[in-house]
Amino acid sequence: MQITLLGTGDTTGTPTPGCDCETCERARERGIERSRFSVHVRNERVGESLLLDASPDFRHQFLTEEVPLPDAMVISHIHFDHLDGLGNAYRLFDDLPVHAAGETDPTTGESVADTIRGKYDYLDRITVHDHAPFEPFRTCGLEVTLVPVDHPPLVCYGLAIEDPETGAKLSLTGDTSYDVPERSMAALADPDLLLADAIVPASLCEHHPIGGRHHDSEGVPRTFGTKHMTREGALSLADRLNAKRTRLVHLAHFYPVEEAFEEPLAVDGERYRL
């Protein structure tokens, strides 16, 4: 598998439009970008590509990075920064399989797959495929498992992606707090590469209206508010998952400039071969 990080930012990206904070200014000076989240997985063995989440920055990402258009997509949840790039399927694809969870979200009254069908009912070039959590399915020669995580109030999924021939494994936490269910932890465990949601450092929890949650033994919050892991939480989760390599993604421009581009925080365009 060749993994390309197309988008490593949160909902506004870095630099954020109209923002003159030190982190956004440093990103502009260095030509660094963290666009909205998306990951490209190229199965070199079969010559097919899988896109993990459809960023609103889809067009820019595929013009910037030298990767082929995907043969299939997986959508983790229905927030716009992970879904709305799907509209780019218009006139780009003849038939694009889109894989998503088929279980009903009690908040929306429909599944992720159903939301995609309703929102993009005008796209006759896509075919939505429903899948149950924890039940692996095959696409692009890879085995993919949707893994429930904790991102209230919506149902959201991480992903475990394995090459059945080589045993290589990529895990994504998806958008999640530190409170990942144990069964999901088992499904995500032992990856060659882990992409972990780490929206801000734990020090910024003091600025959140409800602070932080899931504190460690030293009182460091591993969840920012209720929805996303802190940097410290993501690294703690990576240790629990026994990840061989970890890159932190879904990063906000709120990271202090002296921390914003330090390891293991990812930036767009990084590539890994598993």
Accessible surface in RSA format (square Angstrom, percent):
REM  Atomic radii and reference values for relative SASA: ProtOr
REM  Chains: A
REM  Algorithm: Lee & Richards
REM  Probe-radius: 1.40
REM  Slices: 20
REM RES _ NUM      All-atoms   Total-Side   Main-Chain    Non-polar    All polar
REM                ABS   REL    ABS   REL    ABS   REL    ABS   REL    ABS   REL
RES MET A   1    12.59   6.5   0.00   0.0  12.59  30.0   0.00   0.0  12.59  16.7
RES GLN A   2    35.36  19.8  35.22  25.7   0.14   0.3   1.90   4.0  33.46  25.4
RES ILE A   3     0.00   0.0   0.00   0.0   0.00   0.0   0.00   0.0   0.00   0.0
RES THR A   4     0.28   0.2   0.28   0.3   0.00   0.0   0.00   0.0   0.28   0.4
RES LEU A   5     0.45   0.3   0.45   0.3   0.00   0.0   0.45   0.3   0.00   0.0
RES LEU A   6     1.68   0.9   0.00   0.0   1.68   4.2   0.00   0.0   1.68   4.5
RES GLY A   7     0.39   0.5   0.00   N/A   0.39   0.5   0.00   0.0   0.39   0.9
RES THR A   8     0.32   0.2   0.32   0.3   0.00   0.0   0.32   0.4   0.00   0.0
RES GLY A   9     0.01   0.0   0.00   N/A   0.01   0.0   0.00   0.0   0.01   0.0
RES ASP A  10     7.89   5.5   7.88   7.8   0.01   0.0   0.60   1.4   7.29   7.3
RES THR A  11    58.27  41.4  55.73  56.5   2.54   6.1  47.82  64.2  10.45  15.8
RES THR A  12    59.84  42.6  49.78  50.5  10.06  24.0  52.35  70.3   7.48  11.3
RES GLY A  13     3.65   4.5   0.00   N/A   3.65   4.5   3.65  10.0   0.00   0.0
RES THR A  14     1.12   0.8   0.23   0.2   0.89   2.1   0.48   0.6   0.64   1.0
RES PRO A  15    35.74  26.0  22.05  20.1  13.68  49.7  22.05  18.2  13.68  85.0
RES THR A  16    17.89  12.7  17.89  18.1   0.00   0.0  17.89  24.0   0.00   0.0
RES PRO A  17   114.77  83.6  89.30  81.4  25.48  92.6  98.62  81.4  16.15 100.4
RES GLY A  18    89.03 109.8   0.00   N/A  89.03 109.8  46.36 127.2  42.67  95.6
RES CYS A  19    26.37  19.9  18.04  20.1   8.33  19.6  11.72  29.7  14.65  15.8
RES ASP A  20   119.81  83.9 103.96 103.5  15.85  37.5  28.18  66.3  91.63  91.4
RES CYS A  21    44.62  33.7  33.44  37.3  11.18  26.3  41.73 105.7   2.89   3.1
RES GLU A  22   127.08  73.0 118.61  89.7   8.47  20.2  45.31  87.6  81.77  66.8
RES THR A  23     4.80   3.4   3.93   4.0   0.87   2.1   0.77   1.0   4.04   6.1
RES CYS A  24     0.00   0.0   0.00   0.0   0.00   0.0   0.00   0.0   0.00   0.0
RES GLU A  25    66.60  38.2  66.60  50.4   0.00   0.0  25.61  49.5  40.99  33.5
RES ARG A  26    93.05  39.1  92.18  47.0   0.86   2.1  10.78  14.7  82.27  49.9
RES ALA A  27     0.07   0.1   0.00   0.0   0.07   0.2   0.00   0.0   0.07   0.2
RES ARG A  28   101.69  42.7  75.86  38.7  25.83  61.5  54.38  74.3  47.31  28.7
RES GLU A  29   131.24  75.3  89.85  68.0  41.39  98.5  47.23  91.4  84.01  68.6
RES ARG A  30   134.22  56.4 101.21  51.6  33.01  78.6  38.78  53.0  95.44  57.8
RES GLY A  31    69.92  86.2   0.00   N/A  69.92  86.2  36.45 100.0  33.47  75.0
RES ILE A  32    28.07  16.0  20.88  15.6   7.19  17.3  24.52  17.7   3.56   9.7
RES GLU A  33    69.90  40.1  65.54  49.6   4.36  10.4  17.60  34.0  52.30  42.7
RES ARG A  34     0.70   0.3   0.47   0.2   0.24   0.6   0.02   0.0   0.69   0.4
RES SER A  35     4.82   4.1   1.21   1.6   3.61   8.3   4.77  10.2   0.05   0.1
RES ARG A  36    48.83  20.5  48.83  24.9   0.00   0.0   2.50   3.4  46.33  28.1
RES PHE A  37    12.65   6.3  12.63   7.8   0.02   0.1  12.63   7.7   0.02   0.1
RES SER A  38     0.50   0.4   0.50   0.7   0.00   0.0   0.00   0.0   0.50   0.7
RES VAL A  39     0.50   0.3   0.50   0.5   0.00   0.0   0.50   0.4   0.00   0.0
RES HIS A  40     0.65   0.4   0.65   0.5   0.00   0.0   0.13   0.1   0.52   0.6
RES VAL A  41     0.15   0.1   0.00   0.0   0.15   0.4   0.00   0.0   0.15   0.4
RES ARG A  42    65.86  27.7  65.86  33.6   0.00   0.0   7.25   9.9  58.62  35.5
RES ASN A  43     0.87   0.6   0.86   0.8   0.01   0.0   0.09   0.2   0.77   0.7
RES GLU A  44    85.92  49.3  59.86  45.3  26.06  62.0  34.83  67.4  51.09  41.7
RES ARG A  45   109.51  46.0  69.11  35.2  40.40  96.2  60.96  83.3  48.55  29.4
RES VAL A  46    65.14  42.9  34.05  30.8  31.09  74.9  43.44  37.7  21.71  58.9
RES GLY A  47    36.51  45.0   0.00   N/A  36.51  45.0  17.59  48.3  18.92  42.4
RES GLU A  48    68.82  39.5  68.82  52.1   0.00   0.0   9.14  17.7  59.68  48.7
RES SER A  49     0.00   0.0   0.00   0.0   0.00   0.0   0.00   0.0   0.00   0.0
RES LEU A  50     0.00   0.0   0.00   0.0   0.00   0.0   0.00   0.0   0.00   0.0
RES LEU A  51     0.36   0.2   0.36   0.3   0.00   0.0   0.36   0.3   0.00   0.0
RES LEU A  52     0.53   0.3   0.53   0.4   0.00   0.0   0.53   0.4   0.00   0.0
RES ASP A  53     4.04   2.8   4.04   4.0   0.00   0.0   0.38   0.9   3.65   3.6
RES ALA A  54     0.00   0.0   0.00   0.0   0.00   0.0   0.00   0.0   0.00   0.0
RES SER A  55     0.34   0.3   0.00   0.0   0.34   0.8   0.00   0.0   0.34   0.5
RES PRO A  56    39.90  29.1  13.67  12.5  26.22  95.3  16.30  13.5  23.60 146.7
RES ASP A  57    28.61  20.0  25.04  24.9   3.57   8.4   4.70  11.1  23.92  23.9
RES PHE A  58     2.58   1.3   2.52   1.6   0.06   0.2   2.58   1.6   0.00   0.0
RES ARG A  59   165.51  69.5 161.34  82.2   4.16   9.9  60.83  83.1 104.68  63.4
RES HIS A  60    82.53  45.1  79.78  55.5   2.75   7.0  59.10  60.9  23.43  27.3
RES GLN A  61     3.71   2.1   2.24   1.6   1.48   3.5   2.92   6.2   0.80   0.6
RES PHE A  62    26.59  13.3  11.23   7.0  15.36  40.0  11.45   6.9  15.15  43.4
RES LEU A  63   125.15  69.7  92.52  66.2  32.62  82.0  94.68  66.5  30.46  82.0
RES THR A  64    78.34  55.7  50.00  50.7  28.34  67.5  50.66  68.0  27.68  41.8
RES GLU A  65    27.81  16.0  23.77  18.0   4.03   9.6   2.25   4.4  25.55  20.9
RES GLU A  66   162.69  93.4 136.46 103.2  26.23  62.5  59.90 115.9 102.79  83.9
RES VAL A  67    17.42  11.5   1.52   1.4  15.91  38.3   4.50   3.9  12.93  35.1
RES PRO A  68    60.56  44.1  49.09  44.7  11.47  41.7  60.06  49.6   0.51   3.2
RES LEU A  69    73.44  40.9  59.61  42.6  13.83  34.8  59.61  41.9  13.83  37.2
RES PRO A  70     4.50   3.3   0.00   0.0   4.50  16.4   0.00   0.0   4.50  28.0
RES ASP A  71    65.51  45.9  52.76  52.5  12.75  30.2  15.30  36.0  50.21  50.1
RES ALA A  72     2.26   2.1   2.26   3.5   0.00   0.0   2.26   3.2   0.00   0.0
RES MET A  73     0.39   0.2   0.39   0.3   0.00   0.0   0.39   0.3   0.00   0.0
RES VAL A  74     0.00   0.0   0.00   0.0   0.00   0.0   0.00   0.0   0.00   0.0
RES ILE A  75     0.04   0.0   0.00   0.0   0.04   0.1   0.00   0.0   0.04   0.1
RES SER A  76     3.94   3.3   3.94   5.3   0.00   0.0   3.26   6.9   0.68   1.0
RES HIS A  77     0.04   0.0   0.04   0.0   0.00   0.0   0.04   0.0   0.00   0.0
RES ILE A  78    38.64  22.0  27.13  20.2  11.51  27.7  27.13  19.5  11.51  31.2
RES HIS A  79    53.25  29.1  51.02  35.5   2.23   5.7  35.07  36.1  18.18  21.2
RES PHE A  80    92.07  46.1  86.39  53.5   5.67  14.8  86.85  52.7   5.22  14.9
RES ASP A  81     7.03   4.9   7.03   7.0   0.00   0.0   0.00   0.0   7.03   7.0
RES HIS A  82     2.43   1.3   2.43   1.7   0.00   0.0   2.43   2.5   0.00   0.0
RES LEU A  83     1.04   0.6   1.04   0.7   0.00   0.0   1.04   0.7   0.00   0.0
RES ASP A  84    47.62  33.4  34.88  34.7  12.73  30.1  11.70  27.5  35.92  35.8
RES GLY A  85     0.42   0.5   0.00   N/A   0.42   0.5   0.42   1.2   0.00   0.0
RES LEU A  86     0.00   0.0   0.00   0.0   0.00   0.0   0.00   0.0   0.00   0.0
RES GLY A  87    22.71  28.0   0.00   N/A  22.71  28.0  13.73  37.7   8.97  20.1
RES ASN A  88    41.81  28.8  32.59  31.5   9.23  22.2   8.56  20.6  33.26  32.1
RES ALA A  89     0.32   0.3   0.00   0.0   0.32   0.7   0.00   0.0   0.32   0.9
RES TYR A  90   132.69  62.0 124.15  70.6   8.55  22.2  82.23  61.8  50.47  62.2
RES ARG A  91   186.84  78.4 157.80  80.4  29.04  69.1  49.72  68.0 137.12  83.1
RES LEU A  92    86.80  48.3  64.19  45.9  22.61  56.8  67.33  47.3  19.47  52.4
RES PHE A  93    18.85   9.4  13.05   8.1   5.80  15.1  18.85  11.4   0.00   0.0
RES ASP A  94   130.38  91.3 110.27 109.8  20.11  47.5  35.88  84.5  94.49  94.2
RES ASP A  95    96.23  67.4  75.31  75.0  20.92  49.5  30.00  70.6  66.22  66.0
RES LEU A  96     0.78   0.4   0.78   0.6   0.00   0.0   0.78   0.5   0.00   0.0
RES PRO A  97    37.54  27.4  37.54  34.2   0.00   0.0  37.54  31.0   0.00   0.0
RES VAL A  98     0.00   0.0   0.00   0.0   0.00   0.0   0.00   0.0   0.00   0.0
RES HIS A  99    14.03   7.7  14.03   9.8   0.00   0.0  12.56  12.9   1.47   1.7
RES ALA A 100     0.00   0.0   0.00   0.0   0.00   0.0   0.00   0.0   0.00   0.0
RES ALA A 101     0.45   0.4   0.03   0.1   0.41   0.9   0.03   0.0   0.41   1.1
RES GLY A 102    30.90  38.1   0.00   N/A  30.90  38.1   7.94  21.8  22.97  51.4
RES GLU A 103    70.85  40.7  60.21  45.6  10.64  25.3  28.75  55.6  42.10  34.4
RES THR A 104    87.09  61.9  68.37  69.3  18.73  44.6  36.78  49.4  50.31  76.1
RES ASP A 105     6.46   4.5   6.46   6.4   0.00   0.0   3.04   7.2   3.42   3.4
RES PRO A 106   120.28  87.7  85.69  78.1  34.58 125.7  94.63  78.1  25.65 159.4
RES THR A 107    80.32  57.1  45.65  46.3  34.66  82.6  39.51  53.1  40.81  61.7
RES THR A 108    55.14  39.2  21.40  21.7  33.74  80.4  28.25  37.9  26.89  40.7
RES GLY A 109    56.22  69.3   0.00   N/A  56.22  69.3  28.08  77.1  28.14  63.0
RES GLU A 110    66.51  38.2  63.99  48.4   2.52   6.0  13.53  26.2  52.98  43.3
RES SER A 111     1.22   1.0   0.71   0.9   0.51   1.2   0.95   2.0   0.27   0.4
RES VAL A 112     7.46   4.9   6.18   5.6   1.28   3.1   6.72   5.8   0.74   2.0
RES ALA A 113     0.00   0.0   0.00   0.0   0.00   0.0   0.00   0.0   0.00   0.0
RES ASP A 114    60.67  42.5  55.66  55.4   5.01  11.8  11.87  27.9  48.80  48.7
RES THR A 115    19.35  13.8  17.59  17.8   1.76   4.2  18.01  24.2   1.34   2.0
RES ILE A 116     0.00   0.0   0.00   0.0   0.00   0.0   0.00   0.0   0.00   0.0
RES ARG A 117    92.20  38.7  84.37  43.0   7.82  18.6  56.34  77.0  35.85  21.7
RES GLY A 118    51.59  63.6   0.00   N/A  51.59  63.6  37.30 102.4  14.29  32.0
RES LYS A 119    97.04  47.3  74.07  45.4  22.98  54.7  61.45  55.3  35.59  37.9
RES TYR A 120    12.06   5.6   9.32   5.3   2.74   7.1   6.51   4.9   5.56   6.8
RES ASP A 121   118.31  82.9  83.55  83.2  34.76  82.2  33.31  78.4  85.00  84.8
RES TYR A 122   133.82  62.5 103.15  58.7  30.68  79.8  94.72  71.2  39.10  48.2
RES LEU A 123     7.27   4.0   0.53   0.4   6.74  17.0   0.97   0.7   6.30  17.0
RES ASP A 124   127.55  89.3  93.29  92.9  34.26  81.0  47.77 112.4  79.77  79.6
RES ARG A 125    85.69  36.0  85.32  43.5   0.38   0.9  11.72  16.0  73.98  44.8
RES ILE A 126    20.09  11.4   4.71   3.5  15.38  37.1   4.80   3.5  15.30  41.5
RES THR A 127    63.63  45.3  60.11  60.9   3.52   8.4  46.11  61.9  17.52  26.5
RES VAL A 128    20.49  13.5   4.48   4.1  16.01  38.6   4.48   3.9  16.01  43.4
RES HIS A 129    69.34  37.9  65.58  45.6   3.77   9.6  41.84  43.1  27.51  32.0
RES ASP A 130    67.97  47.6  43.95  43.7  24.02  56.8  26.67  62.8  41.29  41.2
RES HIS A 131    34.09  18.6  27.28  19.0   6.81  17.4  24.38  25.1   9.72  11.3
RES ALA A 132    42.91  39.5  33.56  51.8   9.36  21.3  36.55  51.5   6.37  16.9
RES PRO A 133    24.31  17.7  15.59  14.2   8.72  31.7  15.59  12.9   8.72  54.2
RES PHE A 134    44.15  22.1  26.85  16.6  17.31  45.0  27.17  16.5  16.99  48.6
RES GLU A 135   108.36  62.2 105.86  80.1   2.49   5.9  33.76  65.3  74.59  60.9
RES PRO A 136    77.07  56.2  52.81  48.1  24.26  88.2  52.88  43.7  24.19 150.3
RES PHE A 137    21.53  10.8  14.60   9.0   6.93  18.0  21.53  13.1   0.00   0.0
RES ARG A 138   150.94  63.4 126.27  64.4  24.67  58.7  51.27  70.1  99.67  60.4
RES THR A 139    15.67  11.1   6.58   6.7   9.09  21.7  10.37  13.9   5.30   8.0
RES CYS A 140    10.28   7.8   1.75   1.9   8.53  20.0   0.29   0.7   9.99  10.8
RES GLY A 141    26.87  33.1   0.00   N/A  26.87  33.1  18.21  50.0   8.66  19.4
RES LEU A 142     0.25   0.1   0.25   0.2   0.00   0.0   0.25   0.2   0.00   0.0
RES GLU A 143    54.81  31.5  53.65  40.6   1.15   2.7   2.88   5.6  51.92  42.4
RES VAL A 144     0.00   0.0   0.00   0.0   0.00   0.0   0.00   0.0   0.00   0.0
RES THR A 145    16.08  11.4  16.08  16.3   0.00   0.0   6.21   8.3   9.87  14.9
RES LEU A 146     0.67   0.4   0.26   0.2   0.40   1.0   0.26   0.2   0.40   1.1
RES VAL A 147     0.00   0.0   0.00   0.0   0.00   0.0   0.00   0.0   0.00   0.0
RES PRO A 148    29.12  21.2  29.12  26.5   0.00   0.0  29.12  24.0   0.00   0.0
RES VAL A 149    17.24  11.3   0.00   0.0  17.24  41.5   0.00   0.0  17.24  46.7
RES ASP A 150    38.92  27.3  36.52  36.3   2.40   5.7   6.69  15.7  32.23  32.1
RES HIS A 151     3.85   2.1   1.49   1.0   2.37   6.1   0.27   0.3   3.58   4.2
RES PRO A 152    46.29  33.7  41.42  37.8   4.88  17.7  45.89  37.9   0.40   2.5
RES PRO A 153    82.60  60.2  65.04  59.3  17.56  63.8  71.04  58.6  11.57  71.9
RES LEU A 154    24.32  13.5  16.75  12.0   7.57  19.0  17.51  12.3   6.81  18.3
RES VAL A 155    37.38  24.6  30.74  27.8   6.64  16.0  35.62  31.0   1.76   4.8
RES CYS A 156     0.71   0.5   0.00   0.0   0.71   1.7   0.00   0.0   0.71   0.8
RES TYR A 157     0.50   0.2   0.31   0.2   0.19   0.5   0.00   0.0   0.50   0.6
RES GLY A 158     0.37   0.5   0.00   N/A   0.37   0.5   0.37   1.0   0.00   0.0
RES LEU A 159     3.56   2.0   3.56   2.5   0.00   0.0   3.56   2.5   0.00   0.0
RES ALA A 160     3.81   3.5   3.07   4.7   0.74   1.7   3.07   4.3   0.74   2.0
RES ILE A 161     0.00   0.0   0.00   0.0   0.00   0.0   0.00   0.0   0.00   0.0
RES GLU A 162    60.81  34.9  60.81  46.0   0.00   0.0   5.33  10.3  55.48  45.3
RES ASP A 163     2.94   2.1   2.50   2.5   0.44   1.0   0.00   0.0   2.94   2.9
RES PRO A 164    56.07  40.9  16.44  15.0  39.63 144.1  27.09  22.4  28.98 180.1
RES GLU A 165   123.81  71.1  89.68  67.8  34.13  81.3  14.42  27.9 109.38  89.3
RES THR A 166    94.78  67.4  56.08  56.9  38.70  92.2  63.88  85.8  30.90  46.7
RES GLY A 167    51.04  62.9   0.00   N/A  51.04  62.9  32.54  89.3  18.50  41.4
RES ALA A 168    10.85  10.0   6.19   9.6   4.66  10.6  10.48  14.8   0.36   1.0
RES LYS A 169    22.42  10.9  22.42  13.8   0.00   0.0   9.20   8.3  13.21  14.1
RES LEU A 170     0.00   0.0   0.00   0.0   0.00   0.0   0.00   0.0   0.00   0.0
RES SER A 171     0.00   0.0   0.00   0.0   0.00   0.0   0.00   0.0   0.00   0.0
RES LEU A 172     5.64   3.1   5.64   4.0   0.00   0.0   5.64   4.0   0.00   0.0
RES THR A 173     0.32   0.2   0.32   0.3   0.00   0.0   0.00   0.0   0.32   0.5
RES GLY A 174    15.21  18.8   0.00   N/A  15.21  18.8  12.76  35.0   2.45   5.5
RES ASP A 175     5.13   3.6   5.13   5.1   0.00   0.0   0.00   0.0   5.13   5.1
RES THR A 176     0.00   0.0   0.00   0.0   0.00   0.0   0.00   0.0   0.00   0.0
RES SER A 177     0.00   0.0   0.00   0.0   0.00   0.0   0.00   0.0   0.00   0.0
RES TYR A 178    16.02   7.5  14.60   8.3   1.42   3.7  12.73   9.6   3.29   4.1
RES ASP A 179    77.83  54.5  70.69  70.4   7.14  16.9   4.99  11.7  72.84  72.6
RES VAL A 180     7.92   5.2   0.01   0.0   7.90  19.0   0.01   0.0   7.90  21.4
RES PRO A 181    61.06  44.5  49.99  45.6  11.07  40.2  61.06  50.4   0.00   0.0
RES GLU A 182   124.55  71.5 115.54  87.4   9.01  21.4  68.30 132.1  56.25  45.9
RES ARG A 183   161.23  67.7 150.91  76.9  10.32  24.6  62.17  85.0  99.07  60.0
RES SER A 184     0.15   0.1   0.15   0.2   0.00   0.0   0.00   0.0   0.15   0.2
RES MET A 185    13.06   6.8  12.45   8.2   0.60   1.4  12.73  10.8   0.33   0.4
RES ALA A 186    74.58  68.6  50.85  78.5  23.73  54.0  58.67  82.6  15.91  42.1
RES ALA A 187    27.83  25.6  11.68  18.0  16.15  36.7  23.82  33.6   4.01  10.6
RES LEU A 188     0.00   0.0   0.00   0.0   0.00   0.0   0.00   0.0   0.00   0.0
RES ALA A 189    24.27  22.3  22.13  34.1   2.14   4.9  22.13  31.2   2.14   5.7
RES ASP A 190    85.98  60.2  73.28  72.9  12.70  30.0  28.85  67.9  57.13  57.0
RES PRO A 191     0.00   0.0   0.00   0.0   0.00   0.0   0.00   0.0   0.00   0.0
RES ASP A 192    35.20  24.7  30.10  30.0   5.10  12.1   9.38  22.1  25.81  25.7
RES LEU A 193     0.96   0.5   0.96   0.7   0.00   0.0   0.96   0.7   0.00   0.0
RES LEU A 194     0.00   0.0   0.00   0.0   0.00   0.0   0.00   0.0   0.00   0.0
RES LEU A 195     1.66   0.9   0.18   0.1   1.47   3.7   0.18   0.1   1.47   4.0
RES ALA A 196     0.00   0.0   0.00   0.0   0.00   0.0   0.00   0.0   0.00   0.0
RES ASP A 197     3.17   2.2   2.42   2.4   0.75   1.8   2.42   5.7   0.75   0.7
RES ALA A 198     0.00   0.0   0.00   0.0   0.00   0.0   0.00   0.0   0.00   0.0
RES ILE A 199    20.10  11.4  20.10  15.0   0.00   0.0  20.10  14.5   0.00   0.0
RES VAL A 200     1.26   0.8   1.26   1.1   0.00   0.0   1.26   1.1   0.00   0.0
RES PRO A 201     0.00   0.0   0.00   0.0   0.00   0.0   0.00   0.0   0.00   0.0
RES ALA A 202     8.70   8.0   4.70   7.2   4.01   9.1   5.00   7.0   3.70   9.8
RES SER A 203    67.52  57.1  48.70  65.0  18.81  43.3  57.37 122.2  10.14  14.2
RES LEU A 204    30.10  16.8  30.10  21.5   0.00   0.0  30.10  21.1   0.00   0.0
RES CYS A 205     5.56   4.2   5.56   6.2   0.00   0.0   5.56  14.1   0.00   0.0
RES GLU A 206   141.30  81.1 100.40  76.0  40.89  97.4  42.24  81.7  99.05  80.9
RES HIS A 207   135.50  74.1 104.19  72.4  31.32  80.1  71.64  73.8  63.86  74.3
RES HIS A 208    49.00  26.8  39.75  27.6   9.25  23.7  20.04  20.7  28.97  33.7
RES PRO A 209   129.67  94.5  85.97  78.4  43.70 158.8  98.86  81.6  30.80 191.4
RES ILE A 210   104.60  59.5  76.73  57.2  27.87  67.2  85.79  61.8  18.81  51.0
RES GLY A 211    20.02  24.7   0.00   N/A  20.02  24.7  18.62  51.1   1.40   3.1
RES GLY A 212    17.31  21.3   0.00   N/A  17.31  21.3   0.00   0.0  17.31  38.8
RES ARG A 213    88.45  37.1  85.52  43.6   2.93   7.0  27.24  37.2  61.22  37.1
RES HIS A 214    49.90  27.3  32.59  22.7  17.31  44.3  38.73  39.9  11.18  13.0
RES HIS A 215    91.56  50.0  71.14  49.4  20.42  52.2  41.08  42.3  50.48  58.7
RES ASP A 216    45.81  32.1  35.01  34.8  10.80  25.5  15.20  35.8  30.60  30.5
RES SER A 217   123.17 104.1  73.03  97.5  50.14 115.5  59.36 126.4  63.81  89.4
RES GLU A 218   151.75  87.1 116.32  88.0  35.43  84.4  44.69  86.4 107.06  87.4
RES GLY A 219    43.48  53.6   0.00   N/A  43.48  53.6  26.63  73.1  16.85  37.7
RES VAL A 220    44.29  29.1  43.02  38.9   1.28   3.1  44.29  38.5   0.00   0.0
RES PRO A 221    18.59  13.5  18.59  16.9   0.00   0.0  18.59  15.3   0.00   0.0
RES ARG A 222    48.95  20.6  48.95  25.0   0.00   0.0   1.79   2.5  47.16  28.6
RES THR A 223     0.00   0.0   0.00   0.0   0.00   0.0   0.00   0.0   0.00   0.0
RES PHE A 224    41.54  20.8  38.96  24.1   2.58   6.7  38.96  23.6   2.58   7.4
RES GLY A 225     0.00   0.0   0.00   N/A   0.00   0.0   0.00   0.0   0.00   0.0
RES THR A 226    41.15  29.3  39.47  40.0   1.68   4.0  26.22  35.2  14.92  22.6
RES LYS A 227    78.96  38.5  78.86  48.4   0.10   0.2  39.61  35.7  39.35  41.9
RES HIS A 228    22.68  12.4  22.68  15.8   0.00   0.0   9.10   9.4  13.58  15.8
RES MET A 229     0.00   0.0   0.00   0.0   0.00   0.0   0.00   0.0   0.00   0.0
RES THR A 230     0.00   0.0   0.00   0.0   0.00   0.0   0.00   0.0   0.00   0.0
RES ARG A 231    49.42  20.8  49.42  25.2   0.00   0.0  10.19  13.9  39.23  23.8
RES GLU A 232    51.29  29.4  45.34  34.3   5.95  14.2  33.07  64.0  18.22  14.9
RES GLY A 233     0.00   0.0   0.00   N/A   0.00   0.0   0.00   0.0   0.00   0.0
RES ALA A 234     0.00   0.0   0.00   0.0   0.00   0.0   0.00   0.0   0.00   0.0
RES LEU A 235    63.21  35.2  61.92  44.3   1.28   3.2  62.13  43.6   1.08   2.9
RES SER A 236    30.54  25.8  24.24  32.4   6.30  14.5  17.83  38.0  12.71  17.8
RES LEU A 237     0.00   0.0   0.00   0.0   0.00   0.0   0.00   0.0   0.00   0.0
RES ALA A 238     7.10   6.5   5.59   8.6   1.51   3.4   5.86   8.3   1.23   3.3
RES ASP A 239   118.06  82.7  95.57  95.1  22.48  53.2  30.30  71.3  87.76  87.5
RES ARG A 240   108.94  45.7  73.83  37.6  35.10  83.6  45.50  62.2  63.44  38.4
RES LEU A 241     1.16   0.6   0.92   0.7   0.24   0.6   1.13   0.8   0.03   0.1
RES ASN A 242   100.72  69.5  94.54  91.4   6.18  14.9  21.37  51.4  79.35  76.7
RES ALA A 243    23.94  22.0   0.23   0.4  23.70  53.9   0.28   0.4  23.66  62.7
RES LYS A 244   165.80  80.9 126.17  77.4  39.64  94.4  87.65  78.9  78.16  83.3
RES ARG A 245   128.79  54.1 123.72  63.1   5.08  12.1  40.67  55.6  88.12  53.4
RES THR A 246    21.97  15.6  12.84  13.0   9.13  21.7   8.72  11.7  13.24  20.0
RES ARG A 247    12.56   5.3  12.56   6.4   0.00   0.0   0.56   0.8  12.00   7.3
RES LEU A 248     0.00   0.0   0.00   0.0   0.00   0.0   0.00   0.0   0.00   0.0
RES VAL A 249     5.14   3.4   5.14   4.7   0.00   0.0   5.14   4.5   0.00   0.0
RES HIS A 250     7.16   3.9   7.16   5.0   0.00   0.0   7.08   7.3   0.08   0.1
RES LEU A 251     0.00   0.0   0.00   0.0   0.00   0.0   0.00   0.0   0.00   0.0
RES ALA A 252     0.69   0.6   0.43   0.7   0.27   0.6   0.43   0.6   0.27   0.7
RES HIS A 253    21.66  11.8  19.19  13.3   2.47   6.3  12.05  12.4   9.60  11.2
RES PHE A 254   125.38  62.7 110.60  68.5  14.78  38.5 115.90  70.3   9.48  27.1
RES TYR A 255     1.41   0.7   0.00   0.0   1.41   3.7   0.00   0.0   1.41   1.7
RES PRO A 256    37.42  27.3  26.74  24.4  10.68  38.8  37.42  30.9   0.00   0.0
RES VAL A 257    21.24  14.0  13.55  12.3   7.69  18.5  13.55  11.8   7.69  20.9
RES GLU A 258   120.41  69.1  98.46  74.5  21.95  52.3  64.48 124.7  55.93  45.7
RES GLU A 259    45.68  26.2  44.76  33.9   0.92   2.2  19.21  37.2  26.47  21.6
RES ALA A 260     0.00   0.0   0.00   0.0   0.00   0.0   0.00   0.0   0.00   0.0
RES PHE A 261    30.85  15.4   5.99   3.7  24.86  64.7   6.68   4.0  24.18  69.2
RES GLU A 262   103.06  59.2 101.40  76.7   1.65   3.9  29.38  56.8  73.67  60.1
RES GLU A 263   133.33  76.5 110.51  83.6  22.83  54.3  65.38 126.5  67.95  55.5
RES PRO A 264    31.13  22.7  31.13  28.4   0.00   0.0  31.13  25.7   0.00   0.0
RES LEU A 265     7.74   4.3   1.89   1.4   5.85  14.7   1.89   1.3   5.85  15.7
RES ALA A 266     0.00   0.0   0.00   0.0   0.00   0.0   0.00   0.0   0.00   0.0
RES VAL A 267    36.60  24.1  36.60  33.1   0.00   0.0  36.60  31.8   0.00   0.0
RES ASP A 268    29.91  21.0  12.36  12.3  17.56  41.5   9.46  22.3  20.45  20.4
RES GLY A 269    23.12  28.5   0.00   N/A  23.12  28.5   8.94  24.5  14.18  31.8
RES GLU A 270    31.80  18.3  23.78  18.0   8.02  19.1  25.46  49.2   6.34   5.2
RES ARG A 271    95.07  39.9  69.77  35.6  25.30  60.2  42.73  58.4  52.33  31.7
RES TYR A 272    27.65  12.9  21.20  12.1   6.44  16.8  21.89  16.4   5.76   7.1
RES ARG A 273   156.79  65.8 124.47  63.4  32.32  77.0  57.48  78.6  99.31  60.2
RES LEU A 274    51.46  28.7  13.40   9.6  38.06  95.7  39.49  27.7  11.98  32.2
END  Absolute sums over single chains surface
CHAIN  1 A    11306.6       8597.3       2709.3       5664.9       5641.7
END  Absolute sums over all chains
TOTAL         11306.6       8597.3       2709.3       5664.9       5641.7
